[in-house]
Amino acid sequence: MKNIGFLSFGHWTPSPHSQTRTAADALHQAIDLAVAAEELGADGAYYRVHHFARQLASPFPLLAAVGARTSRIEIGTGVIDMRYENPLYMAEDAGASDLIADGRLQLGISRGSPEQVIEGYRHFGFDPLDGDHATMAREHTAVFLRMLEGEGFAEPNPRPMFPNPPGLLRVEPHSEGLRDRIWWGAATRATAEWTAEQGMNLMSSTLLTEDTGVPFHQLQAEQIQRFRDAWQAAGHTRTPRVSVSRSIMPLVSELDHAYFGTERRSTDQVGMLEGGKARFGKTYAAEPDVLVKQLAEDEAVAAADTLLLTVPNQLGVDYNAQLIDNVLTLVAPELGWR
């Protein structure tokens, strides 16, 4: 069995060719797709967070709304850029969203990806020491994780407006267990090892910011194994989780062929990203029986417990619900995922 969810970037554009033309469209459709995915038997609804872009940007109102409209599926992010976050405020928002969802939040966080604007985190009021924004993201993360542990740290006012519980105070609301449901989006093998040391789950996508010359899925499988080895070495007692994301497009209808038929020839790509070499995974687009054979050879998908299907959200809720259903019913059972 494998958990299967979707990952939406929430793109919107005023183009007449898009089914998602406004920010309101993107948000409402994100909720509606989560409801549809739950009805189809999918396991998760995940959303990308990207500031200064025509995409989903403020995750917690969306997560809370999805939590209120659904009852079973996991609800998460992939990922929140910690360079932009006030960790105490984030802990409050995350706690409230998780309580609304009855403990179903799975938060993916990371240093973030290339930005729409130059040093956008400075506009949010965060100025990294010596310009080291990656270290700042990890520092924000360390504080956030401490807040989720729920220990009191703030000295109470001796004359409070409302009565306080005894001892030091913590940020509220606190959601028990959320600390174990935080994932780090790692783009290298070394970062995956660091993720394990911090006691976070591993979220790996179709991009790694390193390249050893082997196929993407093999490099990613090595990353996953290094994460699990480091987790064991760190002495954590719980079993960690690992997710990978893939673009999987079953070609079933004429519309599928029209949209994604040319992706049959998709292959790994190697390019430069932020001054370093990066390897990008391919899109899987084929008839369901062909997809089964191709995915059976993907070592990283086999190694992960959770698969996130990246969806073309601008094609609308109905199309994406059908895409998810095709994967769940025509592909997943043949691979033993269902």
Backbone torsions as a table, in degrees:
resi	resn	phi	psi	omega
1	MET	NA	144.1	178.8
2	LYS	-138.4	136.6	173.5
3	ASN	-70.1	132.1	-179.8
4	ILE	-127.2	120.5	177.3
5	GLY	-132.0	-175.4	176.1
6	PHE	-117.8	155.3	176.0
7	LEU	-125.9	119.4	-179.1
8	SER	-114.0	134.0	174.2
9	PHE	-83.0	-14.5	176.5
10	GLY	67.2	32.1	178.5
11	HIS	-60.0	145.4	168.6
12	TRP	-142.9	146.9	-179.4
13	THR	-153.7	143.7	-179.6
14	PRO	-72.0	6.2	179.4
15	SER	-59.9	137.9	177.8
16	PRO	-66.1	-13.6	178.6
17	HIS	-84.5	-7.7	-178.7
18	SER	-97.3	142.6	173.0
19	GLN	-85.5	-5.7	-176.1
20	THR	-127.6	89.9	-167.7
21	ARG	-101.1	-13.7	-179.1
22	THR	-136.2	167.2	175.5
23	ALA	-62.0	-37.2	177.8
24	ALA	-62.3	-41.9	176.1
25	ASP	-57.9	-46.6	-177.0
26	ALA	-60.8	-42.7	-178.0
27	LEU	-70.5	-47.9	-179.7
28	HIS	-63.6	-41.1	-179.4
29	GLN	-69.8	-31.2	175.6
30	ALA	-61.6	-41.2	177.9
31	ILE	-67.7	-46.8	-177.6
32	ASP	-62.9	-36.6	179.1
33	LEU	-68.7	-36.0	176.8
34	ALA	-62.9	-42.6	178.0
35	VAL	-62.2	-44.8	179.8
36	ALA	-64.4	-42.4	-179.6
37	ALA	-62.1	-40.5	177.6
38	GLU	-62.6	-42.7	179.5
39	GLU	-63.6	-30.5	-179.9
40	LEU	-80.1	-12.4	-179.7
41	GLY	99.4	9.4	175.6
42	ALA	-69.4	165.0	-172.0
43	ASP	-106.3	-13.7	-175.1
44	GLY	-158.9	151.9	173.6
45	ALA	-126.5	114.7	-175.5
46	TYR	-122.7	148.5	-175.1
47	TYR	-133.8	137.8	175.7
48	ARG	-79.1	145.6	178.7
49	VAL	-119.4	120.8	-175.8
50	HIS	-143.6	114.9	-175.6
51	HIS	-79.5	155.5	177.5
52	PHE	60.8	24.1	-178.5
53	ALA	-131.9	159.2	174.6
54	ARG	-79.7	66.5	179.9
55	GLN	-146.6	177.7	175.5
56	LEU	-66.1	133.3	-173.8
57	ALA	-130.9	-32.9	-176.1
58	SER	-112.5	96.3	-166.0
59	PRO	-72.7	-33.5	-166.6
60	PHE	-71.8	-38.0	172.0
61	PRO	-59.8	-38.7	179.1
62	LEU	-67.0	-46.3	-179.3
63	LEU	-61.5	-40.9	178.8
64	ALA	-64.4	-41.3	179.8
65	ALA	-65.3	-42.1	177.5
66	VAL	-64.7	-40.2	178.5
67	GLY	-61.4	-35.1	-179.5
68	ALA	-75.3	-25.0	-177.3
69	ARG	-95.1	-11.2	-178.5
70	THR	-123.3	171.4	-177.9
71	SER	-135.4	-12.0	-172.2
72	ARG	-127.1	-44.2	-170.8
73	ILE	-68.9	152.5	171.4
74	GLU	-70.8	148.8	-178.5
75	ILE	-127.6	125.6	-174.4
76	GLY	-152.2	-174.4	179.3
77	THR	-127.5	154.5	178.9
78	GLY	-153.3	73.9	8.1
79	VAL	-140.7	168.8	172.6
80	ILE	-90.7	128.1	179.7
81	ASP	-78.2	109.8	-174.1
82	MET	-73.4	-8.2	175.7
83	ARG	-66.9	-23.4	-175.1
84	TYR	-96.6	-5.3	-165.2
85	GLU	-100.8	136.1	163.8
86	ASN	-82.5	110.1	-169.9
87	PRO	-64.5	-29.5	178.8
88	LEU	-73.6	-44.3	177.0
89	TYR	-62.7	-39.5	178.9
90	MET	-63.4	-39.3	178.9
91	ALA	-63.5	-37.5	176.1
92	GLU	-64.4	-49.0	-179.5
93	ASP	-62.3	-42.7	-179.6
94	ALA	-65.8	-42.1	178.5
95	GLY	-61.5	-44.3	179.7
96	ALA	-64.6	-44.8	-179.5
97	SER	-62.8	-39.5	-179.1
98	ASP	-68.6	-37.3	178.0
99	LEU	-67.3	-39.0	176.3
100	ILE	-62.0	-37.6	-179.1
101	ALA	-86.7	6.2	179.6
102	ASP	57.6	42.9	173.0
103	GLY	78.7	29.6	-178.6
104	ARG	-104.5	4.0	-177.9
105	LEU	-70.7	138.5	173.2
106	GLN	-132.5	96.5	-170.7
107	LEU	-92.6	117.1	171.7
108	GLY	-91.9	126.5	-179.6
109	ILE	-130.2	165.1	177.5
110	SER	-173.2	-174.1	174.0
111	ARG	-71.0	-19.5	178.9
112	GLY	101.5	178.9	-176.6
113	SER	-118.6	176.9	176.1
114	PRO	-52.5	140.2	-169.5
115	GLU	-97.6	162.9	174.8
116	GLN	-75.9	-27.7	-177.2
117	VAL	-128.4	165.7	179.8
118	ILE	-76.8	121.1	176.0
119	GLU	48.1	55.1	-176.6
120	GLY	-59.7	-29.0	-179.6
121	TYR	-61.5	-26.2	177.2
122	ARG	-65.6	-34.1	177.1
123	HIS	-66.1	-23.9	177.6
124	PHE	-87.9	2.8	174.5
125	GLY	95.7	13.5	-177.8
126	PHE	-114.3	118.4	-175.8
127	ASP	-116.9	101.6	-173.6
128	PRO	-67.7	143.4	177.7
129	LEU	-64.3	128.8	-180.0
130	ASP	58.1	22.2	178.1
131	GLY	72.5	10.4	-176.1
132	ASP	-86.5	85.8	-175.2
133	HIS	-74.2	-26.1	178.3
134	ALA	-67.5	-42.8	176.8
135	THR	-64.5	-38.6	177.6
136	MET	-60.1	-40.8	178.7
137	ALA	-61.9	-40.9	179.4
138	ARG	-70.2	-34.7	177.0
139	GLU	-66.1	-43.4	175.6
140	HIS	-59.1	-40.5	-179.0
141	THR	-64.4	-42.7	-179.8
142	ALA	-59.6	-42.1	178.6
143	VAL	-67.1	-43.9	179.7
144	PHE	-58.0	-45.8	-179.3
145	LEU	-63.8	-38.1	177.7
146	ARG	-64.2	-40.3	178.9
147	MET	-61.5	-38.4	-178.1
148	LEU	-71.2	-20.4	176.5
149	GLU	-69.3	-21.9	170.6
150	GLY	85.2	12.9	178.5
151	GLU	-80.2	141.0	177.3
152	GLY	-70.4	146.3	-178.6
153	PHE	-146.0	-14.9	-173.9
154	ALA	-101.8	131.7	-179.9
155	GLU	-69.6	124.0	-178.3
156	PRO	-73.0	150.9	175.1
157	ASN	-68.3	130.7	179.6
158	PRO	-66.0	-20.4	176.8
159	ARG	-125.8	70.4	-175.2
160	PRO	-74.3	158.8	175.2
161	MET	-66.4	-36.7	178.9
162	PHE	-126.7	153.8	179.5
163	PRO	-60.2	142.3	179.2
164	ASN	-106.5	151.2	168.3
165	PRO	-68.6	163.2	-178.3
166	PRO	-67.5	151.8	174.5
167	GLY	87.1	-171.4	178.5
168	LEU	-68.8	153.8	-175.8
169	LEU	-103.2	152.3	176.4
170	ARG	-114.2	169.1	173.8
171	VAL	-72.1	145.7	-179.3
172	GLU	-127.4	153.1	1.4
173	PRO	-80.9	148.2	177.5
174	HIS	-101.0	134.1	177.7
175	SER	-113.0	111.8	-177.5
176	GLU	-62.2	132.5	176.0
177	GLY	93.0	-11.4	-178.1
178	LEU	-65.9	-30.7	179.3
179	ARG	-55.8	-33.7	-179.5
180	ASP	-81.2	-2.9	-178.1
181	ARG	-115.3	31.6	175.2
182	ILE	-103.5	133.5	-178.0
183	TRP	-118.4	146.3	175.2
184	TRP	-110.8	130.0	177.0
185	GLY	-80.6	102.1	-174.7
186	ALA	-102.4	131.7	-179.0
187	ALA	-108.5	1.3	177.6
188	THR	-138.3	166.0	176.9
189	ARG	-68.9	-39.5	-179.6
190	ALA	-64.5	-39.5	178.8
191	THR	-67.5	-33.3	175.8
192	ALA	-62.2	-39.6	177.8
193	GLU	-65.8	-42.3	176.4
194	TRP	-60.7	-40.8	178.9
195	THR	-57.2	-45.1	178.8
196	ALA	-62.7	-41.5	-179.8
197	GLU	-61.1	-32.8	-179.6
198	GLN	-82.2	-5.8	-179.6
199	GLY	75.8	28.9	175.8
200	MET	-106.0	152.8	173.7
201	ASN	-71.1	161.3	-176.4
202	LEU	-103.0	127.8	174.2
203	MET	-118.0	115.1	-178.4
204	SER	-122.2	139.2	-173.4
205	SER	-111.3	-157.4	179.7
206	THR	-94.5	31.3	178.5
207	LEU	-147.1	129.1	171.6
208	LEU	-125.1	132.8	-176.7
209	THR	-88.9	46.8	172.9
210	GLU	-160.9	164.1	-177.7
211	ASP	-151.9	127.1	178.1
212	THR	-111.6	3.4	179.0
213	GLY	94.8	-10.3	178.7
214	VAL	-89.1	161.7	177.0
215	PRO	-55.8	151.0	-175.2
216	PHE	-53.7	-47.2	-174.2
217	HIS	-64.6	-29.2	177.9
218	GLN	-75.1	-39.6	176.3
219	LEU	-64.0	-40.1	179.3
220	GLN	-68.8	-37.0	176.5
221	ALA	-63.2	-37.4	176.0
222	GLU	-64.8	-41.2	177.2
223	GLN	-58.1	-44.7	-179.6
224	ILE	-63.2	-42.6	-179.6
225	GLN	-65.8	-39.6	177.1
226	ARG	-63.1	-38.1	176.8
227	PHE	-60.7	-47.9	-177.4
228	ARG	-67.4	-36.8	176.7
229	ASP	-64.1	-42.9	179.7
230	ALA	-67.6	-34.7	177.9
231	TRP	-62.4	-46.4	179.4
232	GLN	-64.2	-41.1	-179.9
233	ALA	-64.9	-30.2	-179.3
234	ALA	-74.9	-15.2	176.2
235	GLY	81.6	18.0	177.3
236	HIS	-65.4	146.8	-174.9
237	THR	-93.9	-26.5	-179.6
238	ARG	-86.0	163.8	178.2
239	THR	-85.5	125.9	-178.4
240	PRO	-78.8	164.9	176.1
241	ARG	-116.7	154.1	-179.0
242	VAL	-136.7	130.8	174.5
243	SER	-121.5	148.8	169.2
244	VAL	-127.8	154.4	176.3
245	SER	-114.8	145.3	-179.8
246	ARG	-143.7	145.6	168.8
247	SER	-90.7	108.8	-177.2
248	ILE	-123.4	114.4	-174.3
249	MET	-121.4	93.7	175.3
250	PRO	-66.1	127.7	179.7
251	LEU	-92.1	97.1	-175.2
252	VAL	-113.1	-47.2	-176.8
253	SER	-103.5	170.7	175.0
254	GLU	-62.2	-35.3	179.5
255	LEU	-66.0	-39.8	176.6
256	ASP	-58.5	-45.8	-179.7
257	HIS	-63.8	-38.4	-179.2
258	ALA	-66.0	-41.9	-178.0
259	TYR	-76.2	-42.8	-167.0
260	PHE	-127.7	6.9	-178.9
261	GLY	-59.0	-34.3	-178.9
262	THR	-71.7	-14.6	179.6
263	GLU	-79.2	-1.7	177.4
264	ARG	-54.6	-32.7	-174.6
265	ARG	-92.7	11.3	-178.3
266	SER	-60.1	140.5	177.7
267	THR	-136.8	169.1	172.2
268	ASP	-56.5	150.7	175.5
269	GLN	-127.8	143.3	175.5
270	VAL	-118.5	129.3	-179.2
271	GLY	-150.8	-173.1	179.2
272	MET	-104.5	135.4	178.6
273	LEU	-139.1	120.5	-178.5
274	GLU	50.8	42.5	174.1
275	GLY	84.1	1.6	179.5
276	GLY	-130.3	163.9	-179.3
277	LYS	-77.0	140.3	179.9
278	ALA	-136.4	150.8	177.2
279	ARG	-118.0	128.9	-178.3
280	PHE	-108.6	137.0	177.6
281	GLY	-76.7	160.1	-176.8
282	LYS	-85.5	165.8	169.9
283	THR	-88.2	135.8	173.7
284	TYR	-95.4	110.9	178.4
285	ALA	-136.2	114.5	-178.7
286	ALA	-172.5	174.6	173.0
287	GLU	-63.4	152.4	-174.2
288	PRO	-53.9	-40.1	-178.8
289	ASP	-66.7	-33.4	177.1
290	VAL	-71.5	-41.5	178.0
291	LEU	-58.8	-39.4	180.0
292	VAL	-59.0	-44.7	-180.0
293	LYS	-66.8	-41.3	-179.3
294	GLN	-66.7	-45.8	-176.7
295	LEU	-71.0	-26.1	177.0
296	ALA	-64.3	-20.7	-179.8
297	GLU	-96.2	-0.7	-179.0
298	ASP	-83.8	105.0	-173.6
299	GLU	-68.2	-32.4	-179.1
300	ALA	-73.4	-41.0	176.6
301	VAL	-60.7	-41.5	178.7
302	ALA	-62.7	-35.1	-175.5
303	ALA	-79.3	-22.7	-175.6
304	ALA	-86.6	151.7	175.4
305	ASP	-92.2	-14.6	-176.4
306	THR	-132.3	131.7	177.8
307	LEU	-117.6	124.3	177.0
308	LEU	-105.6	122.0	179.9
309	LEU	-88.0	114.8	176.9
310	THR	-73.8	125.1	-173.1
311	VAL	-109.8	145.0	175.8
312	PRO	-80.8	82.0	-166.8
313	ASN	-61.2	-25.1	-177.8
314	GLN	-72.5	-5.5	174.6
315	LEU	-84.9	-2.7	173.3
316	GLY	96.5	165.7	-175.6
317	VAL	-66.2	-46.0	-175.6
318	ASP	-61.3	-45.2	-178.7
319	TYR	-64.5	-44.1	-177.2
320	ASN	-70.3	-32.6	174.7
321	ALA	-64.1	-40.9	177.7
322	GLN	-66.0	-39.1	176.7
323	LEU	-59.7	-47.3	179.7
324	ILE	-62.1	-43.7	180.0
325	ASP	-61.9	-39.6	179.3
326	ASN	-62.7	-40.1	177.4
327	VAL	-66.3	-43.9	-176.5
328	LEU	-66.9	-35.3	-172.6
329	THR	-102.3	-28.7	-174.9
330	LEU	-104.2	-21.9	-175.7
331	VAL	-113.3	-52.7	-173.1
332	ALA	-56.9	-44.9	-178.5
333	PRO	-62.0	-36.7	-178.8
334	GLU	-68.1	-20.6	-179.9
335	LEU	-100.6	1.9	-179.5
336	GLY	78.8	14.9	179.3
337	TRP	-82.2	-15.0	-179.5
338	ARG	-134.4	NA	NA
